Amino acid sequence: MTDYHHLRVERDASGLTRVTFARPPANALNSQVIDDIRRCAEELTADSPRVVVLASAAPMFMAGADLTMVNAGWDELRETIGRFQHAVNSWEKVPCPTIASINGHALGAGCEIALACDFRIMARGKARIGLPEVRRGLIAAGGGTQRTVRLLGRTHALNLSLRGLMIDADRAEQIGLITQAVDADDLEPATQALADELLGLPTLTMAAIKRCINEGGDLDLAGGLAIEQREMSALGATEDTREGVRAFVEKREPQFTGR
């Protein structure tokens, strides 16, 4: 297992991997955190678990970029942005389902990393999620403008980014920025319940679904349909897909093995 500066990675026998930000007090994004995110994503892609939960050991998910890094690195800004975009893109491409368990503020870079996860479960209360960069003359350039417009549409994306809004969990759920808002005491049980549900589903099929949506979402319909055809044809040769169909025909629960 790779040694990280500000991440903890724990794998268990069920196939669940927990990745935890650990740069107190706010998990502010700096160069080391960027490298950690990229290297962790590459490791999870090379040796994929069945489900990944991304959480925080601090009382917030991530409060944004470390502005002392930004202020000291104007000459390297383009390179830093490219490195962060690459790290977030790598996280989005992790083959298995990923869940962001958001216990506190997920602002700026924290929101952008959460957007690269497949599911976002967020605690109600003081926690806020959003893209406040405009208030400092900045842009959410780690994918924030692009993922919000694709996820939410132009109206909500512009409203969030142009005004630098930081919204609570219920509002975020209402507009589709997060998957589920829960009471703070229910965050861990809700995260575990979703993880358990996903652990019971066929891993190869879920990876194929992610490729269909992530690769096909920016194509025209014909291009997206071609990806569906490619992925479903490949799944037809797998034992899990054949087992799923046999189990239905035989009126029993399928037994998936990851093959």
Phi and psi in degrees as a GROMACS rama.xvg file:
@    title "Ramachandran Plot"
@    xaxis  label "Phi"
@    yaxis  label "Psi"
@TYPE xy
-66.1371  144.044  THR-2
-86.9596  130.578  ASP-3
-115.796  155.137  TYR-4
-73.8321  -46.4983  HIS-5
-134.796  24.672  HIS-6
-128.434  146.901  LEU-7
-115.352  133.192  ARG-8
-123.759  122.735  VAL-9
-129.341  122.475  GLU-10
-105.991  141.825  ARG-11
-121.126  172.606  ASP-12
-67.928  -19.5284  ALA-13
-74.9567  -14.2734  SER-14
101.831  2.59274  GLY-15
-89.9587  132.21  LEU-16
-116.455  130.292  THR-17
-106.784  124.211  ARG-18
-112.066  124.178  VAL-19
-123.722  123.113  THR-20
-66.109  135.757  PHE-21
-143.936  65.5714  ALA-22
-128.521  78.7104  ARG-23
-64.7205  155.42  PRO-24
-91.2606  -11.4082  PRO-25
-128.372  5.20354  ALA-26
56.2586  33.2803  ASN-27
-56.7185  136.036  ALA-28
-72.7755  119.863  LEU-29
-128.069  -172.837  ASN-30
-61.7136  -38.1083  SER-31
-67.2745  -40.0233  GLN-32
-64.6406  -40.6934  VAL-33
-57.3524  -47.6694  ILE-34
-63.2886  -39.4945  ASP-35
-60.2595  -46.0666  ASP-36
-61.4392  -45.1639  ILE-37
-64.3284  -49.0179  ARG-38
-64.7599  -37.9638  ARG-39
-65.3863  -43.612  CYS-40
-61.054  -41.0931  ALA-41
-65.4685  -39.0095  GLU-42
-65.9556  -42.5747  GLU-43
-68.8674  -26.8088  LEU-44
-76.6889  -40.731  THR-45
-70.3671  -34.7451  ALA-46
-135.268  77.7419  ASP-47
-75.4081  130.596  SER-48
-76.1506  -168.894  PRO-49
-91.45  -32.1227  ARG-50
-149.917  145.068  VAL-51
-122.725  133.503  VAL-52
-110.641  127.726  VAL-53
-107.062  120.2  LEU-54
-138.656  -170.528  ALA-55
-137.11  141.063  SER-56
-87.3049  -12.4305  ALA-57
-90.8783  168.556  ALA-58
-76.633  12.8607  PRO-59
-145.951  157.898  MET-60
-70.7348  -60.2188  PHE-61
-166.392  127.557  MET-62
-85.7153  4.22692  ALA-63
117.454  -168.264  GLY-64
-75.2268  150.739  ALA-65
-74.4216  105.783  ASP-66
-70.1415  -17.796  LEU-67
-67.0701  -34.7515  THR-68
-65.0803  -44.9097  MET-69
-62.1  -46.794  VAL-70
-64.6284  -29.9058  ASN-71
-89.7162  -3.67252  ALA-72
-131.067  38.5623  GLY-73
-60.9766  -37.2257  TRP-74
-68.7526  -22.0511  ASP-75
-104.99  13.868  GLU-76
-59.5277  -45.9476  LEU-77
-60.2811  -43.2207  ARG-78
-64.686  -42.7485  GLU-79
-62.7306  -43.4469  THR-80
-60.5292  -44.5296  ILE-81
-60.8801  -40.5001  GLY-82
-65.0873  -41.7674  ARG-83
-68.7479  -43.5675  PHE-84
-58.2302  -42.0012  GLN-85
-63.1311  -40.9913  HIS-86
-63.6097  -45.2103  ALA-87
-67.674  -41.6898  VAL-88
-60.5185  -39.1149  ASN-89
-64.315  -38.5062  SER-90
-65.0449  -40.9614  TRP-91
-62.6602  -27.5836  GLU-92
-89.5841  0.548864  LYS-93
-54.9523  128.357  VAL-94
-64.0487  -33.832  PRO-95
-87.7139  166.009  CYS-96
-61.7999  140.482  PRO-97
-123.185  139.067  THR-98
-123.743  121.884  ILE-99
-89.1551  119.269  ALA-100
-101.23  100.624  SER-101
-98.9361  104.457  ILE-102
-92.8935  -13.6867  ASN-103
-159.345  -160.001  GLY-104
-52.1519  133.823  HIS-105
-126.56  87.4798  ALA-106
-117.567  145.816  LEU-107
56.5632  -118.567  GLY-108
-57.6933  -33.6026  ALA-109
-64.3495  -40.291  GLY-110
-65.3987  -40.4311  CYS-111
-64.8873  -40.8604  GLU-112
-66.6085  -41.7494  ILE-113
-60.7508  -37.2629  ALA-114
-64.7517  -23.0397  LEU-115
-82.4476  -5.61525  ALA-116
-87.0682  156.866  CYS-117
-77.1648  -30.8097  ASP-118
-133.079  146.069  PHE-119
-132.212  114.194  ARG-120
-110.462  127.516  ILE-121
-129.133  139.503  MET-122
-78.5565  138.311  ALA-123
-72.5769  165.625  ARG-124
120.659  -135.187  GLY-125
-78.4943  -15.3578  LYS-126
-62.1479  140.66  ALA-127
-131.3  149.767  ARG-128
-129.633  141.185  ILE-129
166.367  -173.042  GLY-130
-126.022  82.5029  LEU-131
-86.0065  11.439  PRO-132
-55.0249  -36.4681  GLU-133
-56.5079  -27.7273  VAL-134
-69.2303  -13.4161  ARG-135
-116.894  16.6177  ARG-136
75.8815  17.7668  GLY-137
-111.078  169.534  LEU-138
-116.897  146.731  ILE-139
-74.8046  82.091  ALA-140
-95.4433  9.4333  ALA-141
-94.9203  23.1719  GLY-142
108.556  -1.99949  GLY-143
-62.2829  -46.2533  GLY-144
-68.2372  -36.9248  THR-145
-79.514  -39.1156  GLN-146
-75.0126  -34.0219  ARG-147
-67.5714  -40.0455  THR-148
-67.4865  -33.9852  VAL-149
-74.1363  -33.9247  ARG-150
-82.2762  -41.5221  LEU-151
-111.38  -16.4284  LEU-152
91.2093  167.919  GLY-153
-63.8022  -39.8464  ARG-154
-60.6596  -52.9774  THR-155
-70.9848  -36.5289  HIS-156
-62.9298  -45.4786  ALA-157
-65.9596  -40.1538  LEU-158
-61.6936  -42.713  ASN-159
-67.5698  -49.2898  LEU-160
-78.9752  -42.6016  SER-161
-69.1133  -31.4227  LEU-162
-98.2701  -8.29659  ARG-163
64.0539  38.8122  GLY-164
-69.0058  144.311  LEU-165
-126.81  108.05  MET-166
-111.436  159.492  ILE-167
-83.7759  175.752  ASP-168
-63.8374  -40.885  ALA-169
-66.132  -41.8326  ASP-170
-66.4493  -40.0703  ARG-171
-62.4258  -39.392  ALA-172
-66.378  -39.5178  GLU-173
-60.1123  -40.1268  GLN-174
-91.4218  -4.23907  ILE-175
90.7271  11.6738  GLY-176
-72.3553  -32.5319  LEU-177
-121.897  164.73  ILE-178
-80.9931  -41.3698  THR-179
-153.795  134.418  GLN-180
-101.388  133.627  ALA-181
-136.768  158.607  VAL-182
-62.909  151.489  ASP-183
-54.9352  -41.1503  ALA-184
-68.5855  -17.4905  ASP-185
-97.5879  -0.18552  ASP-186
-61.646  -50.7978  LEU-187
-66.7758  -45.4176  GLU-188
-60.5769  -39.1874  PRO-189
-67.59  -40.0593  ALA-190
-62.776  -45.568  THR-191
-65.9727  -37.9874  GLN-192
-63.0735  -42.4169  ALA-193
-66.175  -42.5685  LEU-194
-59.684  -43.4761  ALA-195
-63.046  -40.5028  ASP-196
-59.9265  -46.116  GLU-197
-68.731  -33.3634  LEU-198
-62.9202  -22.8272  LEU-199
-87.851  -0.522951  GLY-200
-104.093  158.54  LEU-201
-70.0318  124.304  PRO-202
-65.6747  -41.0842  THR-203
-64.6281  -37.1124  LEU-204
-68.2227  -42.541  THR-205
-64.2198  -38.5399  MET-206
-63.4813  -39.0893  ALA-207
-65.7788  -40.4546  ALA-208
-61.447  -42.8395  ILE-209
-60.6345  -42.2147  LYS-210
-64.5472  -40.4385  ARG-211
-58.8039  -46.7179  CYS-212
-75.2912  -45.1185  ILE-213
-72.0539  -39.4601  ASN-214
-82.865  -36.3217  GLU-215
-86.364  -17.206  GLY-216
-63.2183  -25.7887  GLY-217
-101.517  5.00178  ASP-218
-98.5196  169.794  LEU-219
-73.8349  173.353  ASP-220
-58.8964  -42.4396  LEU-221
-62.0379  -41.4587  ALA-222
-64.663  -42.4441  GLY-223
-64.3555  -40.7466  GLY-224
-64.5421  -35.0372  LEU-225
-64.1189  -37.3837  ALA-226
-67.5659  -42.0816  ILE-227
-57.8827  -44.9269  GLU-228
-61.5602  -44.0193  GLN-229
-60.8367  -47.1717  ARG-230
-70.4543  -42.0011  GLU-231
-68.6347  -35.8164  MET-232
-63.1591  -41.7655  SER-233
-66.811  -39.5907  ALA-234
-63.8771  -30.1543  LEU-235
-59.9851  -18.9749  GLY-236
-94.075  1.49501  ALA-237
-94.8038  151.509  THR-238
-67.1785  -38.6588  GLU-239
-63.3592  -42.1253  ASP-240
-65.6281  -42.3258  THR-241
-66.5835  -37.2117  ARG-242
-64.1729  -40.9276  GLU-243
-59.8266  -41.7346  GLY-244
-71.9248  -43.7781  VAL-245
-59.1823  -42.4035  ARG-246
-62.4366  -37.5852  ALA-247
-64.8365  -46.2117  PHE-248
-62.1814  -37.326  VAL-249
-89.6415  4.0002  GLU-250
56.4363  53.1374  LYS-251
-142.355  170.021  ARG-252
-79.6296  137.716  GLU-253
-71.8174  152.826  PRO-254
-117.198  97.8585  GLN-255
-86.6145  140.423  PHE-256
-123.001  -2.13158  THR-257
83.229  17.2016  GLY-258
